[in-house]
Amino acid sequence: MAAMAYFRKVSETEEAVEYAFGDDPDRLERRLTMDKASGTSTAQDARIDHTFLKASRKLNALHTERGVWPERGMSVS
């Protein structure tokens, strides 16, 4: 069974990037914030679950690879 996490950038400031995310690309109802300085992420609903971890890890990997925070994307495993 595949595990999926989809994400879309909502806003970006000098300090942080906010993403909508979820396991359904048509229902990105949760939010996470990436701290640019530390690379740490925070779930706005405080739920640290598999979907949050997949989105957070993929966002950090894409940022490391490309040097910019992605507009949208997904992680599948």
TISETOR-403587 format. One record per atom (N, C-alpha, C, O): residue number from 1; residue in one letter; z negated, x, y negated. Coordinates in pm, whole numbers, always signed. Layout:
N
{nr=NUM, rest=a, z=Z, x=X, y=Y} $
...
# end
This chain:
77
{nr=1, rest=m, z=+0, x=+84, y=+118} $
{nr=1, rest=m, z=+0, x=+0, y=+0} $
{nr=1, rest=m, z=+0, x=+88, y=-124} $
{nr=1, rest=m, z=-79, x=+183, y=-134} $
{nr=2, rest=a, z=+87, x=+59, y=-218} $
{nr=2, rest=a, z=+98, x=+138, y=-341} $
{nr=2, rest=a, z=-5, x=+92, y=-444} $
{nr=2, rest=a, z=-35, x=-26, y=-457} $
{nr=3, rest=a, z=-57, x=+190, y=-516} $
{nr=3, rest=a, z=-146, x=+162, y=-628} $
{nr=3, rest=a, z=-68, x=+192, y=-755} $
{nr=3, rest=a, z=-5, x=+297, y=-766} $
{nr=4, rest=m, z=-72, x=+102, y=-851} $
{nr=4, rest=m, z=+5, x=+117, y=-973} $
{nr=4, rest=m, z=-83, x=+97, y=-1096} $
{nr=4, rest=m, z=-176, x=+17, y=-1096} $
{nr=5, rest=a, z=-49, x=+171, y=-1200} $
{nr=5, rest=a, z=-113, x=+153, y=-1331} $
{nr=5, rest=a, z=-5, x=+167, y=-1436} $
{nr=5, rest=a, z=+66, x=+268, y=-1439} $
{nr=6, rest=y, z=+9, x=+68, y=-1521} $
{nr=6, rest=y, z=+107, x=+68, y=-1629} $
{nr=6, rest=y, z=+32, x=+82, y=-1762} $
{nr=6, rest=y, z=-82, x=+39, y=-1775} $
{nr=7, rest=f, z=+99, x=+143, y=-1860} $
{nr=7, rest=f, z=+35, x=+159, y=-1991} $
{nr=7, rest=f, z=+138, x=+157, y=-2103} $
{nr=7, rest=f, z=+255, x=+191, y=-2083} $
{nr=8, rest=r, z=+92, x=+115, y=-2223} $
{nr=8, rest=r, z=+176, x=+108, y=-2343} $
{nr=8, rest=r, z=+90, x=+145, y=-2463} $
{nr=8, rest=r, z=-21, x=+94, y=-2479} $
{nr=9, rest=k, z=+143, x=+233, y=-2547} $
{nr=9, rest=k, z=+69, x=+275, y=-2666} $
{nr=9, rest=k, z=+57, x=+158, y=-2763} $
{nr=9, rest=k, z=+155, x=+89, y=-2792} $
{nr=10, rest=v, z=-66, x=+137, y=-2813} $
{nr=10, rest=v, z=-95, x=+31, y=-2908} $
{nr=10, rest=v, z=-109, x=+88, y=-3049} $
{nr=10, rest=v, z=-57, x=+31, y=-3145} $
{nr=11, rest=s, z=-179, x=+201, y=-3061} $
{nr=11, rest=s, z=-199, x=+263, y=-3192} $
{nr=11, rest=s, z=-231, x=+410, y=-3174} $
{nr=11, rest=s, z=-271, x=+454, y=-3066} $
{nr=12, rest=e, z=-213, x=+486, y=-3282} $
{nr=12, rest=e, z=-243, x=+629, y=-3280} $
{nr=12, rest=e, z=-291, x=+672, y=-3417} $
{nr=12, rest=e, z=-233, x=+637, y=-3520} $
{nr=13, rest=t, z=-400, x=+749, y=-3418} $
{nr=13, rest=t, z=-453, x=+809, y=-3540} $
{nr=13, rest=t, z=-458, x=+960, y=-3519} $
{nr=13, rest=t, z=-417, x=+1011, y=-3415} $
{nr=14, rest=e, z=-510, x=+1032, y=-3617} $
{nr=14, rest=e, z=-525, x=+1176, y=-3603} $
{nr=14, rest=e, z=-621, x=+1211, y=-3490} $
{nr=14, rest=e, z=-606, x=+1316, y=-3427} $
{nr=15, rest=e, z=-720, x=+1125, y=-3463} $
{nr=15, rest=e, z=-825, x=+1154, y=-3367} $
{nr=15, rest=e, z=-805, x=+1095, y=-3228} $
{nr=15, rest=e, z=-852, x=+1152, y=-3129} $
{nr=16, rest=a, z=-734, x=+982, y=-3218} $
{nr=16, rest=a, z=-729, x=+910, y=-3091} $
{nr=16, rest=a, z=-599, x=+833, y=-3074} $
{nr=16, rest=a, z=-526, x=+806, y=-3169} $
{nr=17, rest=v, z=-573, x=+797, y=-2947} $
{nr=17, rest=v, z=-459, x=+713, y=-2913} $
{nr=17, rest=v, z=-514, x=+597, y=-2829} $
{nr=17, rest=v, z=-590, x=+618, y=-2735} $
{nr=18, rest=e, z=-475, x=+476, y=-2864} $
{nr=18, rest=e, z=-519, x=+358, y=-2789} $
{nr=18, rest=e, z=-402, x=+304, y=-2707} $
{nr=18, rest=e, z=-290, x=+294, y=-2755} $
{nr=19, rest=y, z=-433, x=+269, y=-2581} $
{nr=19, rest=y, z=-332, x=+215, y=-2491} $
{nr=19, rest=y, z=-380, x=+84, y=-2431} $
{nr=19, rest=y, z=-498, x=+65, y=-2404} $
{nr=20, rest=a, z=-285, x=-7, y=-2413} $
{nr=20, rest=a, z=-306, x=-125, y=-2330} $
{nr=20, rest=a, z=-266, x=-81, y=-2189} $
{nr=20, rest=a, z=-168, x=-9, y=-2173} $
{nr=21, rest=f, z=-339, x=-125, y=-2087} $
{nr=21, rest=f, z=-305, x=-85, y=-1951} $
{nr=21, rest=f, z=-346, x=-193, y=-1851} $
{nr=21, rest=f, z=-423, x=-283, y=-1883} $
{nr=22, rest=g, z=-291, x=-180, y=-1730} $
{nr=22, rest=g, z=-325, x=-273, y=-1623} $
{nr=22, rest=g, z=-237, x=-248, y=-1502} $
{nr=22, rest=g, z=-153, x=-157, y=-1503} $
{nr=23, rest=d, z=-256, x=-327, y=-1399} $
{nr=23, rest=d, z=-177, x=-309, y=-1276} $
{nr=23, rest=d, z=-54, x=-398, y=-1270} $
{nr=23, rest=d, z=+18, x=-397, y=-1171} $
{nr=24, rest=d, z=-30, x=-474, y=-1377} $
{nr=24, rest=d, z=+88, x=-561, y=-1386} $
{nr=24, rest=d, z=+154, x=-532, y=-1521} $
{nr=24, rest=d, z=+91, x=-548, y=-1625} $
{nr=25, rest=p, z=+281, x=-489, y=-1522} $
{nr=25, rest=p, z=+345, x=-452, y=-1649} $
{nr=25, rest=p, z=+358, x=-567, y=-1749} $
{nr=25, rest=p, z=+377, x=-543, y=-1868} $
{nr=26, rest=d, z=+349, x=-689, y=-1701} $
{nr=26, rest=d, z=+358, x=-805, y=-1789} $
{nr=26, rest=d, z=+221, x=-853, y=-1838} $
{nr=26, rest=d, z=+213, x=-946, y=-1919} $
{nr=27, rest=r, z=+114, x=-791, y=-1787} $
{nr=27, rest=r, z=-21, x=-832, y=-1825} $
{nr=27, rest=r, z=-108, x=-708, y=-1848} $
{nr=27, rest=r, z=-197, x=-678, y=-1767} $
{nr=28, rest=l, z=-83, x=-638, y=-1956} $
{nr=28, rest=l, z=-162, x=-520, y=-1990} $
{nr=28, rest=l, z=-279, x=-567, y=-2077} $
{nr=28, rest=l, z=-275, x=-555, y=-2200} $
{nr=29, rest=e, z=-381, x=-619, y=-2011} $
{nr=29, rest=e, z=-490, x=-686, y=-2082} $
{nr=29, rest=e, z=-608, x=-596, y=-2114} $
{nr=29, rest=e, z=-693, x=-633, y=-2195} $
{nr=30, rest=r, z=-614, x=-480, y=-2055} $
{nr=30, rest=r, z=-725, x=-389, y=-2080} $
{nr=30, rest=r, z=-683, x=-282, y=-2181} $
{nr=30, rest=r, z=-564, x=-261, y=-2204} $
{nr=31, rest=r, z=-782, x=-214, y=-2240} $
{nr=31, rest=r, z=-755, x=-109, y=-2339} $
{nr=31, rest=r, z=-831, x=+17, y=-2303} $
{nr=31, rest=r, z=-944, x=+12, y=-2254} $
{nr=32, rest=l, z=-767, x=+130, y=-2329} $
{nr=32, rest=l, z=-835, x=+258, y=-2317} $
{nr=32, rest=l, z=-803, x=+342, y=-2439} $
{nr=32, rest=l, z=-696, x=+328, y=-2498} $
{nr=33, rest=t, z=-895, x=+429, y=-2475} $
{nr=33, rest=t, z=-878, x=+517, y=-2589} $
{nr=33, rest=t, z=-884, x=+661, y=-2542} $
{nr=33, rest=t, z=-978, x=+700, y=-2472} $
{nr=34, rest=m, z=-784, x=+739, y=-2579} $
{nr=34, rest=m, z=-780, x=+882, y=-2547} $
{nr=34, rest=m, z=-824, x=+959, y=-2670} $
{nr=34, rest=m, z=-764, x=+945, y=-2777} $
{nr=35, rest=d, z=-927, x=+1041, y=-2658} $
{nr=35, rest=d, z=-972, x=+1129, y=-2765} $
{nr=35, rest=d, z=-881, x=+1252, y=-2764} $
{nr=35, rest=d, z=-876, x=+1324, y=-2664} $
{nr=36, rest=k, z=-810, x=+1276, y=-2871} $
{nr=36, rest=k, z=-712, x=+1385, y=-2876} $
{nr=36, rest=k, z=-776, x=+1522, y=-2865} $
{nr=36, rest=k, z=-721, x=+1611, y=-2800} $
{nr=37, rest=a, z=-891, x=+1542, y=-2928} $
{nr=37, rest=a, z=-955, x=+1673, y=-2929} $
{nr=37, rest=a, z=-1007, x=+1713, y=-2791} $
{nr=37, rest=a, z=-989, x=+1827, y=-2748} $
{nr=38, rest=s, z=-1070, x=+1620, y=-2722} $
{nr=38, rest=s, z=-1133, x=+1653, y=-2594} $
{nr=38, rest=s, z=-1048, x=+1616, y=-2472} $
{nr=38, rest=s, z=-1070, x=+1669, y=-2363} $
{nr=39, rest=g, z=-951, x=+1525, y=-2491} $
{nr=39, rest=g, z=-872, x=+1478, y=-2378} $
{nr=39, rest=g, z=-946, x=+1378, y=-2290} $
{nr=39, rest=g, z=-898, x=+1343, y=-2183} $
{nr=40, rest=t, z=-1061, x=+1332, y=-2336} $
{nr=40, rest=t, z=-1137, x=+1235, y=-2258} $
{nr=40, rest=t, z=-1093, x=+1093, y=-2293} $
{nr=40, rest=t, z=-1040, x=+1068, y=-2401} $
{nr=41, rest=s, z=-1115, x=+1003, y=-2200} $
{nr=41, rest=s, z=-1075, x=+864, y=-2220} $
{nr=41, rest=s, z=-1195, x=+773, y=-2205} $
{nr=41, rest=s, z=-1292, x=+804, y=-2136} $
{nr=42, rest=t, z=-1186, x=+658, y=-2271} $
{nr=42, rest=t, z=-1291, x=+558, y=-2268} $
{nr=42, rest=t, z=-1227, x=+422, y=-2244} $
{nr=42, rest=t, z=-1130, x=+385, y=-2310} $
{nr=43, rest=a, z=-1282, x=+349, y=-2148} $
{nr=43, rest=a, z=-1237, x=+212, y=-2124} $
{nr=43, rest=a, z=-1312, x=+121, y=-2220} $
{nr=43, rest=a, z=-1435, x=+125, y=-2224} $
{nr=44, rest=q, z=-1241, x=+40, y=-2298} $
{nr=44, rest=q, z=-1308, x=-47, y=-2394} $
{nr=44, rest=q, z=-1397, x=-151, y=-2326} $
{nr=44, rest=q, z=-1493, x=-198, y=-2387} $
{nr=45, rest=d, z=-1366, x=-187, y=-2203} $
{nr=45, rest=d, z=-1450, x=-284, y=-2131} $
{nr=45, rest=d, z=-1555, x=-214, y=-2044} $
{nr=45, rest=d, z=-1629, x=-280, y=-1971} $
{nr=46, rest=a, z=-1562, x=-81, y=-2052} $
{nr=46, rest=a, z=-1660, x=+2, y=-1980} $
{nr=46, rest=a, z=-1643, x=-1, y=-1828} $
{nr=46, rest=a, z=-1731, x=+44, y=-1755} $
{nr=47, rest=r, z=-1531, x=-54, y=-1778} $
{nr=47, rest=r, z=-1503, x=-56, y=-1634} $
{nr=47, rest=r, z=-1428, x=+70, y=-1595} $
{nr=47, rest=r, z=-1312, x=+87, y=-1631} $
{nr=48, rest=i, z=-1494, x=+157, y=-1522} $
{nr=48, rest=i, z=-1431, x=+280, y=-1474} $
{nr=48, rest=i, z=-1387, x=+253, y=-1330} $
{nr=48, rest=i, z=-1461, x=+280, y=-1235} $
{nr=49, rest=d, z=-1267, x=+202, y=-1315} $
{nr=49, rest=d, z=-1215, x=+168, y=-1183} $
{nr=49, rest=d, z=-1087, x=+247, y=-1155} $
{nr=49, rest=d, z=-1047, x=+332, y=-1235} $
{nr=50, rest=h, z=-1025, x=+219, y=-1042} $
{nr=50, rest=h, z=-907, x=+294, y=-998} $
{nr=50, rest=h, z=-791, x=+282, y=-1099} $
{nr=50, rest=h, z=-724, x=+381, y=-1127} $
{nr=51, rest=t, z=-768, x=+165, y=-1152} $
{nr=51, rest=t, z=-658, x=+146, y=-1247} $
{nr=51, rest=t, z=-682, x=+227, y=-1374} $
{nr=51, rest=t, z=-590, x=+290, y=-1426} $
{nr=52, rest=f, z=-803, x=+224, y=-1425} $
{nr=52, rest=f, z=-837, x=+304, y=-1544} $
{nr=52, rest=f, z=-817, x=+452, y=-1516} $
{nr=52, rest=f, z=-755, x=+522, y=-1597} $
{nr=53, rest=l, z=-867, x=+501, y=-1403} $
{nr=53, rest=l, z=-854, x=+644, y=-1372} $
{nr=53, rest=l, z=-709, x=+686, y=-1355} $
{nr=53, rest=l, z=-671, x=+794, y=-1400} $
{nr=54, rest=k, z=-627, x=+602, y=-1290} $
{nr=54, rest=k, z=-485, x=+634, y=-1272} $
{nr=54, rest=k, z=-414, x=+642, y=-1407} $
{nr=54, rest=k, z=-337, x=+735, y=-1431} $
{nr=55, rest=a, z=-439, x=+545, y=-1494} $
{nr=55, rest=a, z=-374, x=+547, y=-1626} $
{nr=55, rest=a, z=-420, x=+667, y=-1707} $
{nr=55, rest=a, z=-337, x=+735, y=-1768} $
{nr=56, rest=s, z=-548, x=+693, y=-1709} $
{nr=56, rest=s, z=-603, x=+804, y=-1786} $
{nr=56, rest=s, z=-548, x=+938, y=-1739} $
{nr=56, rest=s, z=-506, x=+1021, y=-1820} $
{nr=57, rest=r, z=-548, x=+960, y=-1610} $
{nr=57, rest=r, z=-497, x=+1087, y=-1555} $
{nr=57, rest=r, z=-349, x=+1105, y=-1582} $
{nr=57, rest=r, z=-305, x=+1215, y=-1616} $
{nr=58, rest=k, z=-273, x=+999, y=-1568} $
{nr=58, rest=k, z=-129, x=+1008, y=-1594} $
{nr=58, rest=k, z=-102, x=+1037, y=-1742} $
{nr=58, rest=k, z=-14, x=+1117, y=-1774} $
{nr=59, rest=l, z=-176, x=+972, y=-1831} $
{nr=59, rest=l, z=-160, x=+997, y=-1974} $
{nr=59, rest=l, z=-188, x=+1143, y=-2008} $
{nr=59, rest=l, z=-111, x=+1205, y=-2082} $
{nr=60, rest=n, z=-296, x=+1199, y=-1955} $
{nr=60, rest=n, z=-326, x=+1340, y=-1979} $
{nr=60, rest=n, z=-218, x=+1431, y=-1922} $
{nr=60, rest=n, z=-180, x=+1530, y=-1985} $
{nr=61, rest=a, z=-169, x=+1399, y=-1803} $
{nr=61, rest=a, z=-64, x=+1481, y=-1741} $
{nr=61, rest=a, z=+64, x=+1478, y=-1823} $
{nr=61, rest=a, z=+127, x=+1582, y=-1845} $
{nr=62, rest=l, z=+105, x=+1359, y=-1870} $
{nr=62, rest=l, z=+227, x=+1349, y=-1951} $
{nr=62, rest=l, z=+210, x=+1420, y=-2084} $
{nr=62, rest=l, z=+303, x=+1484, y=-2133} $
{nr=63, rest=h, z=+92, x=+1410, y=-2144} $
{nr=63, rest=h, z=+68, x=+1479, y=-2271} $
{nr=63, rest=h, z=+76, x=+1630, y=-2251} $
{nr=63, rest=h, z=+134, x=+1700, y=-2334} $
{nr=64, rest=t, z=+18, x=+1681, y=-2144} $
{nr=64, rest=t, z=+23, x=+1824, y=-2115} $
{nr=64, rest=t, z=+167, x=+1869, y=-2091} $
{nr=64, rest=t, z=+208, x=+1975, y=-2138} $
{nr=65, rest=e, z=+243, x=+1789, y=-2018} $
{nr=65, rest=e, z=+382, x=+1822, y=-1985} $
{nr=65, rest=e, z=+474, x=+1817, y=-2106} $
{nr=65, rest=e, z=+559, x=+1905, y=-2123} $
{nr=66, rest=r, z=+459, x=+1715, y=-2190} $
{nr=66, rest=r, z=+555, x=+1690, y=-2299} $
{nr=66, rest=r, z=+505, x=+1733, y=-2437} $
{nr=66, rest=r, z=+586, x=+1755, y=-2528} $
{nr=67, rest=g, z=+375, x=+1744, y=-2454} $
{nr=67, rest=g, z=+319, x=+1782, y=-2583} $
{nr=67, rest=g, z=+305, x=+1667, y=-2681} $
{nr=67, rest=g, z=+267, x=+1689, y=-2796} $
{nr=68, rest=v, z=+334, x=+1546, y=-2637} $
{nr=68, rest=v, z=+316, x=+1426, y=-2720} $
{nr=68, rest=v, z=+255, x=+1318, y=-2632} $
{nr=68, rest=v, z=+268, x=+1321, y=-2510} $
{nr=69, rest=w, z=+188, x=+1222, y=-2697} $
{nr=69, rest=w, z=+133, x=+1109, y=-2623} $
{nr=69, rest=w, z=+246, x=+1010, y=-2597} $
{nr=69, rest=w, z=+313, x=+968, y=-2691} $
{nr=70, rest=p, z=+267, x=+971, y=-2472} $
{nr=70, rest=p, z=+380, x=+883, y=-2437} $
{nr=70, rest=p, z=+366, x=+743, y=-2498} $
{nr=70, rest=p, z=+255, x=+694, y=-2519} $
{nr=71, rest=e, z=+479, x=+681, y=-2525} $
{nr=71, rest=e, z=+482, x=+544, y=-2575} $
{nr=71, rest=e, z=+447, x=+444, y=-2466} $
{nr=71, rest=e, z=+382, x=+343, y=-2492} $
{nr=72, rest=r, z=+491, x=+472, y=-2345} $
{nr=72, rest=r, z=+467, x=+384, y=-2231} $
{nr=72, rest=r, z=+491, x=+463, y=-2103} $
{nr=72, rest=r, z=+548, x=+572, y=-2105} $
{nr=73, rest=g, z=+446, x=+406, y=-1993} $
{nr=73, rest=g, z=+468, x=+472, y=-1865} $
{nr=73, rest=g, z=+395, x=+403, y=-1754} $
{nr=73, rest=g, z=+342, x=+293, y=-1770} $
{nr=74, rest=m, z=+394, x=+470, y=-1640} $
{nr=74, rest=m, z=+328, x=+415, y=-1523} $
{nr=74, rest=m, z=+291, x=+527, y=-1427} $
{nr=74, rest=m, z=+347, x=+636, y=-1432} $
{nr=75, rest=s, z=+196, x=+497, y=-1342} $
{nr=75, rest=s, z=+155, x=+588, y=-1236} $
{nr=75, rest=s, z=+158, x=+511, y=-1106} $
{nr=75, rest=s, z=+103, x=+402, y=-1097} $
{nr=76, rest=v, z=+224, x=+568, y=-1005} $
{nr=76, rest=v, z=+236, x=+503, y=-876} $
{nr=76, rest=v, z=+194, x=+603, y=-769} $
{nr=76, rest=v, z=+236, x=+718, y=-771} $
{nr=77, rest=s, z=+113, x=+556, y=-675} $
{nr=77, rest=s, z=+79, x=+642, y=-562} $
{nr=77, rest=s, z=+64, x=+558, y=-436} $
{nr=77, rest=s, z=+36, x=+612, y=-329} $
# end
